[in-house]
């Protein structure tokens, strides 16, 4: 429908809205409040005499309607023009309309003082009139501004203007845009900045705590310098979020690209360096090669990884630098960082993503290769969880780098921010935070005598027992303990029976329930163990690529098993070698207990002394009697990096037989025949 935008359509709006019997509602009249329109001044010095004549002719009229005086002056201008041309060229010329060549409006129009005021014309014949600005409010049109002839600005009258709200303060001349980006003064910006700042402070505080506890065994084993490098990478990633807040500049656009790209390499290269060293240590057949695994060499490798990303970023910045761009829609305004050369920008963005994906795959490969390292060094499952987490977060964030988000820029910001924060918290917690918990919990539990565990369907002490000999079988050691699989994330503690069959060369682990007992038997020579894992009062057994954590109620009970297991593994392995048939169709040579003792002593690296071994009983250990060299530790037959406590050998001096530190009294010692009577 037609819409009047000139004064013609609204100059009598106030009269129409409030006329008797009108069709307009109160809402319509309310919507007219605050309307401003301009209109020529209708009353000049001669209006008074004009009104007297008009009122005498039309006594029922109380006022002259709009345009009345303007029409009067229009007729006066027309009459004055005809008289002017007739006076100049003759009346016949006018009646015959045979004007002289070159006749124009200048020959027709002339200024004069009319009813509406001074009447003047421009070169085009349009009137130059004094104007008033009227304001409609509550059904009345009041002149609030004047625009005199020759003026360049409005002059306010004594009547103030009222806008729709009733205020005289001018409203915005356009609808307010939705600010589709986060600022430091907005609620979202304040919350994001506060949470991000707290996370950075938490990372820094945890790193400082690890520095204080850097001599703790768990921190040493996890390579303190590389923990710091991971923390630096996480702080850099979180710092990138601050650059996403507010109006970007060319500097901040490129800085956030650099920070985010390099921070990921710094973090992943540190994880790769740690895993690479553990892999080489545990999978290395020539110890001389370990000299290449120093911190300096590994840091150089990290620098090379970061350097490749820095080179990509440098070329990217030189060829297609990022610049801030306004993203405006009919209802919102936002900013984004984009390059003028979209093709080059996409190419280098893709190269960077591919490079980081390859690095992530390499870290995952190293995690797989170190999955069998002992617990104080093994990080494979945490590295795997971290890489999986980063990969899944990348699946969500990466499309935002390619798909236009102009229509939901604010939502894209919050999605990207939350994903990055989550990824940083998860990665730092899995790679660094959990390590800080070990000395922290150790200090808290220093005064405690035991550790309580909650089992399924029973109390923390139901059914447990310490190591004891099985009745009628002095070579068998058993006990009931809470056990859980260490290399499964959501595994719980369950009650098991742990049995050492010394004579048979097996270690049994069976699950105890209310009605059944089922489990596994492992060959002793295939079992390795870690005497000091991260969990307090625990022993870690490893067999068939599975780690089992065994929880003891006292340290004395734990030491009993630590002293028993290495010796029986050694004897089982040596016995398997000695009893193996040397050739087909030839009977196996008989072997006596003394021969086994001699072979065992040579395996342990000692001279031929009287070799006494403990019977399988609580507190059993290894010792060498008689005169001989000074005490020496027995080399463990285990995976590299483990140090079984309580296993040692001692040689007596001139004053008599020696005794290993922490070993039981001599009354508990017996000859090897007590353990393997069938070999006599």
N, C-alpha and C positions, 0 to 999 in steps of 0.2 A: 504494500500500500504506500501511497506517496508520503514523504516525510519533508516537512518544511524546515529548512535550516536558515532561512532569512527572517528578518523581523516581520515580514508580511504575514507569516503563519502564526506568530505568537504575540504580536503587539496587542491583540485584544483577548489574549488567553485568560487574563484575570477576570474579564467580564463574562466570558463564556462559561468558565468553571463554576462561577457562583450565580449565574443567571437563574431566575425562577423556572422550575420545571426542567432543568438540565438533566442529562442522562449520565453525568459523571458521578463517580463514587467518592467517598472520603479518601480512599487510597489514591485515586487520580489527583485530587486536589493536593494531597500531601506530597505526591511526587513532583508537583510543580514548584514546590518551595525551593528557593535558591536559584531559580532560572535567571540568567542575565541575558539581555539583548540590547542592541543599540538602535536608536531611532533619531531622526533629525529633530531639532528643536522646532516646535510648532507655534510658538508664541513670540512675536517680536514687538517692537515699539508701537506698531500700528494695529495690534490685535484688539486693543480696547475699543477703538472706533468701529472695527470690523464686527466685534461681538455685539455692540449696540444695534447695529443694522441687522445682524443675523437674528438676534433675539426678538427684535421687533417684527421680523418677517415670520419667525417660527417661535411663538411664545411658549409652546409646550416643551421645547428642548432646553435642558438644563446645562448642556455643554456641547461643544463642537466635537464630533467624533474624530477618531484617528484619520489622518490624511485630509481632513477638511480644509485647514489653512494651507496645506501643501497644494491641494487642487486649486485653491483660490489664487495662489501665487503662480501656478502653472498657467492659468488663464491670463493673468496679468502679463506674464512674460511673453505669451503668444501675441496678445494685443499690442504690446509695446514693440515687438519685432515687426509686426505688419506695418505699424505706423512709421517705424524707422525706415523700412525699405520703400514705402510709398513716398515718404518725404525725400528720399535720396534719388529714386528712379522714376517716381510718378505713380499715381493711382492706377492708371491704365495698365502699367507693367504688372501690377499686382493682380488686378482682376483678370488680365489676359495670361498671367503666369509666363510672361516673356521677359524673364530676368536677363540682365546683361551678363555677358561672358565673365567668368571669374567670380560670380557672386557665391558667397559661402556663409557659414553660420556666423562668422564674425560680423557680417553685414546685417544679420538678423537679431542676434542676441545682444543684450546690454544689461549691465548690473543695475539693480535698483533696491530700495528698501521695501520689502513686502510685508504681508500680514504675519508670516512665520519668521521674519527677521531679514537680515541682509541676504540678497540673492545675487550670487556670482557664479560664473561658469568657467570651466577650464577649456583648454584648446580643443577638446573633443566634444564640447557642448554639455558635459555633465555638470550638475550643480555642485558647487563647493559650499557645503552647509555646516553649520555648527551642530554637533551631535551630542546626545545625552545617552548615558548607559543606565538602563532601568533594571531593577531587581524585584522579582515577584516573590512575595512571602505572605502567607495567610490571605491570599486573594487581593493583595494590593501591589501595584507596580510603582515603586518609588525611584526617582532619579538619584543615583548614588555617585555617578561620575559625570563630568562634562568634558567635551573635547572642542574647545573654541577654534575659530578659524585661524589657520596658521600655526596651531599648536602641534607638538610632537609627542606629548604625553597626556595622560588622563589627569584630571583635577578632581579630587574627592569633594563631595558635597558634605553638608552637615549630617546627612542620614547615612549611617554605616551600612555596609553590605552585610547580608545574612545568607550563608550557604545552607545547604540542605540540613546540616546538623544544628543550625541555629547559631553557629559560631561565625565570627568574622575572619577567622584564620583561613587563608586560601588552602583548599585541599590539593592533593597531587593532581597534575593535569593528565595522568594516565593511571591505569590500574597498577597496583603494586606487584612487582615480579616476585615469584617464589624463588628465594635464594637456594638454588639446588647444589650448593657446595658448603662444606663445613668451615666455619670460622672459629677463631679462638674465643669469641664472645658469645657464640651460640651454645645452647645446652649440650648438643651433641659434641661440639668441639671441645668443650670443657671436660666432658666425661671421657672422651677418647684420649685427650692429652693427659688427664689424671691417671687413668688406668695404665696407659703406656709408660708414663713416668714411673709409676710404682713397679711395673715389671722390670724396667731397667735398673731401678734401685735394688730390687730383689736379686737380679743377676749379679750385680756388683757386690752386694753384701755376701752372697754365697761364695763368690770367687775369693773375696778377702778371707772368709772363714776357711776355705780350702788352703789358702796361703799359710794361715796360722797352723793348720793341721797337715802341712805338706810332708812332714816326717812320719805321719801315720802310715801304717803298712798299706791300708786300702787305697790311700791317695797316691802313694809312691807307685803302686802297681798299675795305676791308671794313668801314669805319666802326667804329672802336674803341669808342665809347660804347655802341653797340648790341650789340657782342660781350660787353661787361660785363653788359648787361641779360639776354642769353641765359644767361650763367653764373649770374646771380642766380636766374633761374627754375629752372635745373637743380638748384642747391643747395637751393632750397625744396622741389622735388619729392622729392629724396633725403632731405631732413630729415623729410618726412612719414612715412617708413618707421620712424624712431625712435619715433614716436607709436603705431605699431602693436604695439610690443613691450610686454609686461607687462599688468597689470590696468588697463583704461582708467578714466578719470573723466569726468564730464560736461564738464569743461573740455577735456581732450585729445580727446574725441570730436568736439567742434565745431571745435577748432583744426585737427585733421587735415583736416576737410572744407574749411575756409577755405584752408589752405596748398596743398592739392592743386589746388583750383579756381583760385586766383589764380596759382599758379606756371605753369600751362599757358598762361594768357593773357599773362603777362609774357614767356614765351619766344616764343610765336607772334606776338605783336604786334611784337616786335623784328624778327623775320624778315620780317613783312609790311611794316614801315616801310622796311627796307633795300631790299627788292624793289620797293616802290612808288616810291622815289626813283630807282632805276636805270631803272625803266620810264619814268618821266616824263622823265628826262634823255635817254634814247636814243630816245624816241618823241615828243619835244616839238618843235613847230614854232615856238614863240615863247619865246626864251630868257628874256624878262622874267618869265615865270611861274615860273622856277626859284627866285625869292626865297621862294616858299611852301614850299620843301623844306628849310628849315634844320633843324638838330637840334632846336631848341626846338619848332618846330611838329610835327615828327614825334613827339617825346616826348609832346607834348600829345595827339596822336592815340592813342599807346599808352596814355596815362592814361585816355582815354575808353573804350577797349576793356576795360581792366582794371576801370574803374569800373562798367561794366554788370554784370560778373561779381560785383563786390563788392556791388552792389545786390541781385542775386539771392540771394547768400549771406546778406545781412542780413535780408531778408524771410523767407527759409527758416529762419534761426535763431530769429527772433522767433515765427513761427507754429508751427514743428515742430522744436524743439531736439532734438539727439541726446543720448541718455543711454545709459550702459552697462547691458547686460542679460546675466544669466547664461544660458548655454546648456548645460543638463545632460542627459546621457543615462545609461542604466544603467551605462555603463562610462567615461564621460569628462565633463569639465567644461571649458567655454570661455566667452569673453565676446564680445559684439558691441555695436556702437554702433547704436542704432535709435531712432526717434521713437515716441512714444505715438500720434501721429496718422499712421498708415501712409499714408493717402491723400494728405495734403498733402506728406509726405516724398517719395512717389513722383512727384508732380506737379513739384515743384521739382528733383528729381534729373533728371527727363526734360528740363525746360527748360534746365538747365545743360549736359546732354549735347548737346542740339540746338544751343545757342549755340556750343559749342566745335566742333561739326561744321561749322557755317557758317564759323567763323573758319578752320578747317583748309582748307575749300574755297576761301576767299578767298586764302589763302597759296599754294595750289596754282595758282590762276589767275594770280597775279602771277609765279610761277615760270615758267609757260608764256609769259607776255608778255615776260619778260626772257631767253628762251632764246637770243636772237641777240646779246646784249651780248658785248663782248670778254672774254677769259678773266680778266683781272685784276679785273673787276667781276661777271662772270657767276657766279651760284650756282644757276642753275635746276635742274641735275640733282641737286645736293646737297639743295636744298629739296624737290625732288620725292621723293627717297629718304627724307628725314626725314618728310614728311607721309605717305608710304605706310607707313613703319614705325610711326608713331604710330597711323594708322588700323587697321593689322593688330593692334597691341597692344590697341587699344581694343575690337576685336571679341572678343578673348579675355577682357579684364577686365570689360567692361560687363555681361555676363550674371551675373557674380558679385555685382553690385549688386542684382539682381532675384531671382535664384534662391536659395532657402535653402541655406546651406552648413553647417547645424548638424551634420550627420552626418560631415562631413570638414573641420571648421574649420581644423585644422592644415595639411592639404594645400592648402586654399584660400589660407591665408596665404603659403605658400611659392610657390605659383603667381603670386599677385598681386605678391609682392616681387620675384621673378626677372624678371617681365615689365617692371615699372617700372624696375628697375635696367638691364636691357638697353636699354629705350627711351631712358633718360637717357644712357647711354654712347654709343649710336648717334647720337643727336641732337647731343650735345656734340661728338663726334668729327667729324661731318659739317659742322657749322656753325661751330665754333670751333677744335677741336683741329687740324684740317688746316691752318688758317691759321697756327697757331703753328709748324708744321713748316717753313714756307717760310723764315723767317729763321733757324731752327735749322739747317736743311740748308745754307743759304747760308753761314753762318759755318763750318760744317764743311768745305765745299768751297772756301773762299776761297783756300786755298793750292794747290788742284789746277789743272792746266792744261786738263783736259778731263773729259768725262763718258762713262763706258762704258755702252753699252746692249747687251742680249742680244737677238739676232735669232733668228727661227725657222730652224733648220737651218744656222746659220753662226755664226762668231765675231762679236765686237762691231765688228770693223773690216773684215771681208770685203766687198770690192766697193765700198766707199765712196770718194768723191772730192770734191774741192773744186770751186768754180765755175770754169768754163773756157768759152772760146768754142768753138763747134762748127766743125770744119774746113770751110772754104769758105763759112761763113755767119757773118760777123763780127757780125751783129745778133742772133745767137742765143746765149743763155747757158744752160749746163746743169751739173748735178752730181748725184751719187748719194748719197742720205742716208736714214737711218732715219726713217720716218714712221708716225704712228698717228693714228686718229680721236680727237679730244679729247672729244667729247661722247657717247662710248660707254663704259660702265663697265668692261667686261672686254676692251677692245681691246688688242692687243699691237703692238709695234714691228715694222715690215716694211720691207725695203729698197725704195726707190722712186727713179725718176729725175725730177728737177725741171728743167723746161725752160722758159725764157722766150723766146717768139717775139716779139721786139720789133717787127719789121716787120709781121707779120701781126696783132699785137694779141691774142695768146693766151698762156695759161700752161698748160703740160702737166704732169700728174702721173701717172706710169705705174709699175705694180708690176713689179719685177724678180724673175723666178724663174730656175730653171736652164735653162728651155727657151723661155719666152715672155716677152713684155713687153706688158701691157695697162694702159690707164689712161683718163684723162679730159682733155679740153681745156676750159678755162674762158676766157671773154672777159675780158680784162684790166680793162675798165671795170666789170665786175661782181664783181671780186675785192677784198676788203678784207683787211688783215692787222694783226696785233698784234706789234710788234717786241720786246716784253718780257713774255712770259707768265710764269706762275709757275715753269714747268720751266726749269732752267738751260740756256743755250746753245740755246735753241729759238726758232723763229719760228712764229707761228700764222697760218695762212691760212684765210680763210672764204669759201666759195662754195657756192651752192645749199643754204643752211641747214646746212652741215656744216663743222666745224672740223677742220683738219689741223695737227698739231704736227710740224714739221720739225726734226730734231736735227742740229746742226753739230758738227764736231770742234774747231773753233777759233772764237774770237770774230771774227777777221779775216774768215773766210769768211762768217760770219753778217752782218757789216756790209756786205759786198759786195752781198748780196741786198737788204738794207734800203735801200741807196742806189739800187739799180736799180729795184726794184718801184714806188715812188711815182711816179717820173718817167714810167715807161712806162704806168702806169695813167692818168696825167694826159694824156699824149699820145694814148693810145688813145681816151679819152673825148672829147677835143677834136677829134680827127681824125674820129670818128664824127659829130660835130655839123657840122663844116665840110663833110664830103663827102656829107652827106645831100641828096637832090634837093629843091630849094625848092618845086617844084610839079609836078603831073603834066604830061607831054608837053613839058616844057622841059628842055633838056640841062643837066647839072650844070656849073657854072662851074669852069674850071680853077683850080688853086691851086698856087702855087709854094712852095718850101721857105721862102723869105723871108717869104711871107704867113703860113705856118703858125707861123714863129718869132715874128712880130709878134702873132698871135692868142694864142699860148701865153704870151708875156710879159705881155700884158694880163690873161690868166686868172690868172697868178701874182701880179698886183697890182703890177707894176713898170712903170717908164717905158720908153720905146723905147730900149734900149741894144743893144749887140751881144750877142746871146744865144748862148752857147756851151753845148753839151750834150756830155756824155761819150759816147763810143762804148760800146757794151755790152761792157764788159770788167771784170775784177775791180777794184773800187774806184771805179766810175763815180759821178759826182755832178753837181750842177747849179751853175752859177756865172754871174755877170753881170760883164762886163768894162767898163773905161772909167770915167770919173769919174761921180760921182753921190752919192746920199745914203748914210748909214751902213748897215752890215749889218743885214739883217732876215731872220727865218725865213720860209720858204715855207709858207703855210697848207696843210696836208695835205687831200687830197680823200679823206677816210675817214669812218668812223662816228665820232661824238663820243666823246671819251675816249681816243683813241689818239694817240701821239706818235711818228711814225717817226723813228728816229735817223738822223743823218747826212745829212738832207735840208735844204739851206739855200741861201742866195744871198748874195753879198757884192759890194759896189761899191768900186772902188778910189778912192783919194784923189788928191791932186795928184801923188804919187810914182809912180803907175802902177796897173795893174789889181790888183784884190784877189783873194784866194783863200779859199774857204770852209774853215773849220777841219776838219781831218780828211780833206780831199779830196786826191786824187792830184796829182802834178806836172802842170805845164802841157803836158808832152809827151803826156799821155794825153787831152787835150781835143780835141774836134773840133766842127765846125759841125753844124747839124741836118741838113744834106744828107748827112752820113755815115750817119745813122740811117735817113732816109727818102729814098733816092736816087730812087725812082720818082716822087716828087712834084716833082722839079725841072722 
